[in-house]
Amino acid sequence: MPERSCTGYREFIATAPDEINGFFAFLKVPPGPPFPEELHFRTMCGIVWCFIGAPAEADVVFAPIRSIAGGPLVDLVSVLPYPALQSLFDALYPAGLQWYWRADFVNELSDAAIDLHIEHASRMPSVQSGMHLYPVNGAAGRVDKHHTAWSYRDSTWGSVIAGVDPDPANADRLRDWTVAYWEALHPHSAGGAYVNMMMDEGVDRVRSAYRDNYDRLVEIKNRYDPTNLFHVNQNIKPTV
């Protein structure tokens, strides 16, 4: 795995136009098409791109991406319907898998953080496990963080680490890898996480996810759900 795998992507996505987005992943290459056999099960870096501009402009937009560090080993970028993009990974993630998540928002992807990512991603416990970085720049960052419940619109990345495997016997292994990875990177984070990518981590983590917006959400909870009927979530508890 290249030691500076994230660097070119980090620099490109910081100034990318709104029409393009791509999430970065550390992954193990699945053992099947469309991936070449010599890459199967290798730990690598991948980017899942989505460009919604005119197809005729795509080659120009992707030119600097394809030139980063000599270009990608596998280039599968092509025109396809949006539902096809959304279902690309369905075969790899059928129902019934064991999952353990940890997540954080990130303001800066420093070289020190990249080194830690490489260290822990190199120990991925299964072919379904991985780490994703989702850019938060562009239109999302042009809305004030107090205008909605989402408090981290001023961050640069949303990161998630997921240990995944079909065998329940591997549950502890998945958790140990995910937690160790998260604990190493958390000091480099913005402090809170996207709530849909959190486990049952306690009220302090829920509060950190909403920051200054948490107390306003408690007021709404007190008004519309004072008995906490809707509690099977990253719960905001009422105070009445």
Secondary structure, DSSP 4 states (H G I P E B T S, - for coil): --TTTTHHHHHHHHT--TTEEEEEEEEEPPSSTTS-GGGTT-EEEEEEEEE-S-GGGHHHHHHHHHTGGG--S--------HHHHHTTTTTTS-TT-EEEEEEEEES---HHHHHHHHHHHTT-SSTT-EEEEEE--GGGGGS-TTSSS---TT-SEEEEEEEEES-GGGHHHHHHHHHHHHHHHGGGS-S---GGG--S--HHHHHHHHGGGHHHHHHHHHHH-TT----SSS------
